[in-house]
Amino acid sequence: MNANKDPTLNQVVEAIPLGVVVFNRSWKIVVVNSFFAEILGINTQLARDCDLKEILLSKGVSHKHPLFQTLSGYEYTGPVSPLTDSYPSYISTHLLRGEAGECLGGLLVLWNAERQQELEQVVIKAEKLAIMGQLAAFTLHEVRNPLTTLKLSLQLLHKELKESKHEKSIKRMLESLDRANNLIDNYLRLAKPGIPKRQICKIGELIERIASFYAAEFSSRGISFTYSYSPSLPALSLDGDQFQQVLANILLNAAEATPSGGRVSLSAEYDQGTESVRISVKDTGPGIAEDVLPHIFEPFYSSKEKGTGLGLYVCREIIHNHGGDIQLANNPDRGCTVTIILPKIDSG
């Protein structure tokens, strides 16, 4: 093996974020990256043509260690005695063969065992969180049943006590129950996002439906609301209910962010370059703080005082499940724009 004949090999090995060394049948180093050299405290340039076996023995590796059986066809992956005082190490060895099956040398990959332990702890933690999520979802299902019964009872009571001194109190209780139910719905969607029930949809009709529903909401807040779309927009494969849920959430956020006298616009257009439909909601609110913007789609992260931090996260999950994307950016002048990007139906 001659690394000098193939400089690309040196570049590839150097780019690997692990310690990598290639050695020949005599254990002479052919290629070594700086990560490996740094761990062993040797110079990368001077290490080439050095005896790897001697270097490892000098670092305290036992001559009986199975890694020294690599050239005999024994490939090993596991711990190796600490090569430095700072952290333990893991190695993986591999025999390198020629076209005729002859032994050319070996490959040794070295990494920080401490990092491996950290990754294992992350996996264990993720598994525990998944179990906790399942328990939480079950509990929320059980909580929602009595809340539904309570809401029905309050609605009946509200009808009977209409225009009485108790009407406002009952109305506030109903509103609180609605908020609780919405919060539970969001948590359940977070725990188990629904699989889209796709059907061929005309995006214009969906926009018309949701825009007409929210027009009164904007009007009551003193906000100018307009919407537009091209009649030639291609049909999309969507779960219509989930899409309307996303759009309703974004429009409500825009309504809450925009002061009276402001403007909110909803538009949809076809992008021929990406063969996708772009649905945008633009407002003239204060925009999103720059330190908040990178976290805006993270679960449980909210800039609102009473926000759950789940609305936009659920929206993103729904859009991603449709093979699309959702983006949020501040406008150059004022306010922000949320853009939903959905792929058109593949005619092929």
N, C-alpha and C positions, 0 to 999 in steps of 0.2 A: 504494500500500500504506500502511495506517495501523495500526501496532501498538497504538495507544492504544484502538482500537475492539475489540481482542481481547486483553485482559490475559492470557488463558490462554496465548497464543503466547509472551509474555515469560517466563512461568513454565516452560513446556516447554523453551525455549532455555536458560534459566538452569540447568536441572537436567542438561543434557548435559555430561558430563565432558571436553569438547573445546572449543576456541575456536570460537565460531559467530557469524557476523555476516550479517545480511540487509540488502541495499542496494537502492535504487530505480534507475530508468533513468539518473539523474544521478549515480550513485555516492554518493548521500547515505545515511548509515547510518540504517536504520529500526529494527532490533533488534540488540542486541549483548549477549553474556553477559559476566560478570565474568572468566571464564577468558581470553577473547580480549583484553579490556581490560587485564588484568594483564600479559599477554605483551607488549603494545605499550606499556605504561606510560602508559595514558590512563585518564581517569575515565569510568566506565560511563555515568553520567547525562549528563555533558557531551559524550560521544561521539556521542549521537544527533543526527542532522541534520548531522554533520560529513562532510566529503568523504573517503571511504575511500581513494580513489585518492591523494590528497595525503598521507594518513597513511602509506600503504605506501611511496610514493616517498621520504618523509622518513626512512624506516627503512632505506633503501638498496636497495630493490627496483628493478630496472631497468625503465624505461618500456617496454622491449621484451619484458618477461616475458609469456608467453602467458596469464597469469591476467587480464590487462587486455583480453583478447579475449572474455571471458565473455559480455558483452551482445550480441556478434555471433554467439553460438551455439557458440563453441568452449569445451568443458568440459575442464578440466585437472586432473590429479591427479599430484603429484610434489613434488620438493623446491623450496624457495624459499630465497634467500639468508638467512642468519641474521638474524632480526628482533631478536634480543638477543645479548649476548655469552655467555650461559650455555649455549645449545644450538641446534643447527640445527633447522629446522622443515620440516614437510610440509604441503601444502595440497591441498584438493579444491574446485573451483569448479563451480557448477551454474546454468544459466539458469532463471529462474522465468517461466512463461508464464500468461496468463489463459485463461479458458474459450474464447475465440476464437483462441487461439494467439499473441496479442500479447505482446510482451516487457513484463514487469512490473518486472524487476530481476534480482538474482542472490543466490546463497547462497555463502558462503565458509566452509569448515571448516578449522581449523588445529590441528595436533597436534605433539607432541614427536617428532622423528625419532629421538632417542636411545632413546626407549621402543620405537619400531618396530623398531630394530636389536636391542634386547634380546629382543623377542618372536620375531624371526627366529632369533636364537641359540637360544632355547628350542625352536623347531621343529626346528632342525638337531640339537640335542642329543637330542631325543626320537626322531628318526629313527635316530641312531646307537645309542641304547639299544635300539631295537626290533631292529636287526640283531644287536646283542650278545646280546639275549634269544634270538633264533632260534639263534645259534651255541651258546649255553649249553644250550638244550633239546636240540639235536642231540648235544652232548657227553655230556649226562646220559643220554640214551638208550643211547649206546655204553657208558657206564660201568655201567649197570644190568645189561647182559647178563652180563659176567663175575661180577658180584656174585651174580646168581641161580645161576650154576653153582657158585660157592663155597659158597653157602648149602646147596644140595642135597648137596654133598660133605660138608659139616660135619654135616648132619642124619644122613646115613648113618654117619658116623664116631661120632656121638653115640650111635646105637643100639648100635653094636658095643662102645663103651667105657663103657657105662652102668655106674654104680656103681664105676667105677675112679677113680684119683686125678686123671685128666684131665677128668672129667665137668664139674666146675665151670668150668674154663677154656674148654671147648668151648661151654658154655651161655652164658658171657659173650660169646664171639665171635658166637654166633647173635643175642644181644640187640643187639650193636653193629651187626650187619648189618641187623637189622630197623629200627633207628633210621636208618641210612644210607638204606635203601630208602624209609622214610617221608619223609625229608627230600627225596629225589629226586622222589617223587610230588608233594609240595607245591610244589616248584619248577616241575615240569611243568604242574601245574594253574594256577600263577601265570602261566606263559608262554603257555598256551593253555587257558583254561577250557573245560570240556566243555559242549556244548550239551545242555540238559536233554532226556532222552528221556521225555516226559510220558505219563502214563496216569492214568486215574481211580483215585484211592487213597482208602481209608478211613483217615483220620489216626489213629483209635483203634488200628487194627491195627498200624500202624507204631510207635506209641508202646509198645504192649504188647511188640512184638518187641525193640525196643532197650532198654526198661526191664528186661525179664527177662534180657537179656544182661549188663547192667551191675550188676544186683542183687548178684551175688557180689563184684564189685570193691568196691562200697561196704561190704559186710559185712566183707570182709577188712581194710578200713581202720578199722573201728569206727565207721562213719558210718551214721546212720539215713536210709534212702532210701524215699520214698513217691512215688506217682504217681497222678494222677486225670485223668479227662476225661469230658465229657458224651457219652452214647450217641447224642445227637441232632446231633452235629457234622456239618456238611455235607461231602460228598465234595470233594476237591481235585484239581486237575490238577497232578501232581508227577512228578518223577523220583525214585522211591522210594529208589534207592540213594544219590543225592546228598543227599536229605533226611536219611537215616539217618547219612550221613557227617557232616553238620552237627551233628545232635543228639548223636552220639557224641563229637565234639570238645568240645562245650559241657559234656556230662556229665563227661568226663574232666578238663576244666579245673576243674569244680566239685569233683570228688573230690580233686584235687591241692591245691586252695585251702582245703578244709575240714579242720580238725583232728579227730582221733579224739574221738568224743562229740558231734560236730556233726550238722547235719541238711542234707539236700538234698531238694528236692521238685521234681517235674515235673508240670506241669498244662497242660491245653488247654481253651479256652473259645471260644465264638462271640461276637463283638462285632457286634450288630445295627446299631449306628450306622455302622460302617465296612464292614459286610458282609465281615468277614474273621475268620480263625481266629488266635487268639493262643496261642502255645505258650511257656510260661515255665519257666525253670530257676532256682530260688532256692537259694542256699547261705547258710551261717552262718560263712563264712570271714572274713578281715580286711577284705575289700572291696578296691577299687582306689584307689590314691592319686589325689588330685584333679588333680595335674599330669600323671598318666599317662592319665587317663580320656579326654581329647580325642583322644589318639593311638592308642587301643586297637585300632582296626580298620585302622591303617596298616600297609603291608607292611614287614617286617623290624624292626618295633618290638615289643619284648617286655620285660615286667617280670620274666620268669623268667631265672635265671642261664644256663640251657642252652637257652632257647627260641629258635626260629628267627624268630618274629614273622610267621609265614605262616598259622598255623591259623585265627585269627579273620578274617584278610583273605580267605582262600579261602572261609570260611563266608559272609561278606558278599557275595562275588561270586556264589556259588551262589544265595543267597536273592534277590539283585537280578535274576539271570537268570530267576527265577520270578515276577518282578513284585512281590516282597514287600520287606520291610524287616527289619533286625535291630537291636536296641537293647540297650545295657548301661547299668545305673544302679546306684548304691549304694543299699542299703536304709536306711531311717531308723534302724533299730536296729543291725544288723550284717550283714556279708556283702553280696552283690550279686545282681541279677536280670538274666538275659539273656532278652529277649523276641523271639521270631520272629513276624512278622506276615505272613500269607499270604492273598491274596484268594480268596474262594470262586468257584466256577465260575459264569460269567455265564449265567443261564438263558435270556437273550435270544439 
